[in-house]
Amino acid sequence: MASTFTSREVMELTGITARQLQWWDERGIVAPARAGHRRLYALEDLLEVAVICELRRKGFSLQRVRKVMRLLQREFGKRLGETVSASSDCHLLTDGSRIYLETSARQIVDILKNARQPMLTVCLSDTVRQIRAEIRGRKRSASVPAGARAQRGRSAAS
């Protein structure tokens, strides 16, 4: 997989706007490396942006997102991309006041059974796997020569 991603690639992969990326960088939510004026995002940065975008789509405020990212860092002592592997599931549950991070289906069921109000759940692992699959797909299509892609497109159109 690519080791760094430009702002444009991050925007294409996650659906975030350039202004949001800039604002998150200014606030230290996701701080990419720099090469001159260009922002370069490591895979871990890209995965965090994708998860934050998913949380925002689910209605999380940026303040709540910061809490979640700190919880992930505190719980695992590693960045999100290093934590969530292809073989594990990591679910975030919240009732609006408390945040739970669970990797066990039994623990998730227990929390849901004992909840006194509706719970929002987000599978962080699915978001990470989706971004990794998108990167692999782009890498594969980039490795196919342009003439072969054109040829493949003509055969499919026939």
C-alpha positions as CSV (number, residue, x, y, z in Angstrom):
1,M,0.0,0.0,0.0
2,A,1.1,3.6,-0.6
3,S,3.0,5.0,2.3
4,T,1.7,8.6,1.9
5,F,-1.4,10.2,0.4
6,T,-1.9,13.7,-0.8
7,S,-4.8,15.8,0.3
8,R,-6.6,15.2,-3.0
9,E,-6.2,11.4,-2.5
10,V,-7.6,11.6,1.0
11,M,-10.5,13.7,-0.2
12,E,-11.3,11.1,-3.0
13,L,-11.1,8.2,-0.6
14,T,-13.1,9.7,2.2
15,G,-15.4,12.3,0.7
16,I,-14.0,15.1,3.0
17,T,-13.6,18.6,1.6
18,A,-10.3,20.4,1.3
19,R,-11.4,23.0,3.9
20,Q,-12.3,20.3,6.4
21,L,-8.9,18.7,6.1
22,Q,-7.2,22.1,6.5
23,W,-9.4,23.0,9.5
24,W,-8.7,19.6,11.2
25,D,-5.0,20.1,10.6
26,E,-5.1,23.6,12.1
27,R,-6.9,22.2,15.2
28,G,-4.6,19.2,15.5
29,I,-7.4,16.6,15.0
30,V,-5.4,14.9,12.2
31,A,-2.0,16.5,11.7
32,P,-0.2,15.3,8.5
33,A,3.4,15.6,7.6
34,R,4.4,18.4,5.3
35,A,6.5,18.7,2.2
36,G,6.7,22.4,1.5
37,H,3.1,23.6,1.4
38,R,1.7,20.1,0.6
39,R,0.1,18.0,3.3
40,L,1.1,14.3,3.2
41,Y,-1.0,11.8,5.0
42,A,0.3,8.5,6.3
43,L,-1.9,5.5,6.1
44,E,-2.7,5.9,9.8
45,D,-3.8,9.5,9.2
46,L,-6.0,8.4,6.3
47,L,-7.7,5.7,8.4
48,E,-8.3,8.2,11.2
49,V,-9.8,10.7,8.7
50,A,-12.1,8.0,7.4
51,V,-13.3,7.0,10.9
52,I,-13.8,10.6,11.8
53,C,-15.8,11.2,8.6
54,E,-18.0,8.1,9.5
55,L,-18.5,9.4,13.1
56,R,-19.5,12.9,11.7
57,R,-21.9,11.3,9.3
58,K,-23.5,9.5,12.3
59,G,-24.0,12.9,14.0
60,F,-20.9,13.1,16.3
61,S,-19.7,16.6,17.2
62,L,-16.0,17.3,16.7
63,Q,-15.7,17.6,20.5
64,R,-17.1,14.0,20.8
65,V,-14.9,12.8,18.0
66,R,-11.8,14.1,19.9
67,K,-13.0,12.2,22.9
68,V,-13.3,9.0,20.8
69,M,-9.9,9.4,19.3
70,R,-8.3,10.0,22.8
71,L,-10.2,6.9,24.1
72,L,-8.8,4.8,21.2
73,Q,-5.3,6.1,21.9
74,R,-5.6,5.5,25.6
75,E,-7.2,2.0,25.3
76,F,-4.8,0.6,22.7
77,G,-1.8,2.8,23.1
78,K,-1.5,2.8,19.3
79,R,-2.9,4.6,16.4
80,L,-6.2,3.3,14.9
81,G,-4.6,1.8,11.8
82,E,-2.3,-0.3,13.9
83,T,-5.0,-1.3,16.3
84,V,-7.7,-2.5,13.9
85,S,-6.6,-5.6,12.1
86,A,-8.3,-7.5,9.3
87,S,-9.2,-10.3,11.7
88,S,-10.7,-8.3,14.5
89,D,-13.8,-6.2,14.9
90,C,-13.8,-3.1,16.9
91,H,-17.1,-1.4,17.7
92,L,-17.8,2.0,19.2
93,L,-21.0,2.3,21.1
94,T,-22.4,5.4,22.8
95,D,-25.6,6.4,24.5
96,G,-24.8,10.1,24.1
97,S,-23.1,10.4,27.5
98,R,-20.8,7.3,27.7
99,I,-18.6,5.8,25.1
100,Y,-17.7,2.2,24.9
101,L,-15.1,0.5,22.8
102,E,-15.6,-3.2,22.4
103,T,-14.0,-6.0,20.5
104,S,-16.1,-8.9,21.9
105,A,-19.6,-9.7,20.5
106,R,-20.6,-10.8,24.0
107,Q,-19.6,-7.5,25.6
108,I,-21.6,-5.6,22.9
109,V,-24.7,-7.7,23.5
110,D,-24.3,-7.1,27.3
111,I,-24.1,-3.3,26.8
112,L,-27.1,-3.3,24.5
113,K,-29.2,-5.4,26.9
114,N,-28.4,-3.1,29.8
115,A,-28.8,0.1,27.9
116,R,-31.5,2.4,29.3
117,Q,-31.6,4.5,26.2
118,P,-30.9,4.0,22.5
119,M,-27.3,3.2,21.6
120,L,-25.4,4.3,18.5
121,T,-22.9,1.8,17.2
122,V,-20.2,2.2,14.6
123,C,-18.0,-0.7,13.4
124,L,-14.6,1.0,13.2
125,S,-13.1,-2.1,11.6
126,D,-15.5,-1.9,8.7
127,T,-14.5,1.6,7.9
128,V,-10.8,0.7,8.1
129,R,-11.3,-2.4,5.9
130,Q,-13.3,-0.3,3.3
131,I,-10.5,2.2,3.0
132,R,-7.8,-0.5,2.7
133,A,-9.8,-2.3,0.0
134,E,-10.3,1.0,-1.9
135,I,-6.5,1.6,-1.8
136,R,-5.8,-1.9,-3.0
137,G,-8.3,-1.5,-5.8
138,R,-6.7,1.8,-6.9
139,K,-3.3,0.2,-6.7
140,R,-4.4,-2.7,-8.9
141,S,-6.0,-0.5,-11.5
142,A,-2.9,1.8,-11.6
143,S,-0.6,-1.3,-12.2
144,V,-2.6,-2.3,-15.3
145,P,-1.1,-0.5,-18.4
146,A,-3.3,2.2,-19.9
147,G,-3.5,0.2,-23.2
148,A,-4.8,-2.8,-21.4
149,R,-7.4,-0.8,-19.5
150,A,-8.6,0.7,-22.8
151,Q,-8.7,-2.8,-24.4
152,R,-10.6,-4.1,-21.4
153,G,-13.1,-1.2,-21.6
154,R,-13.7,-1.9,-25.3
155,S,-14.3,-5.6,-24.8
156,A,-16.8,-4.9,-21.9
157,A,-18.6,-2.4,-24.2
158,S,-19.0,-4.9,-27.0
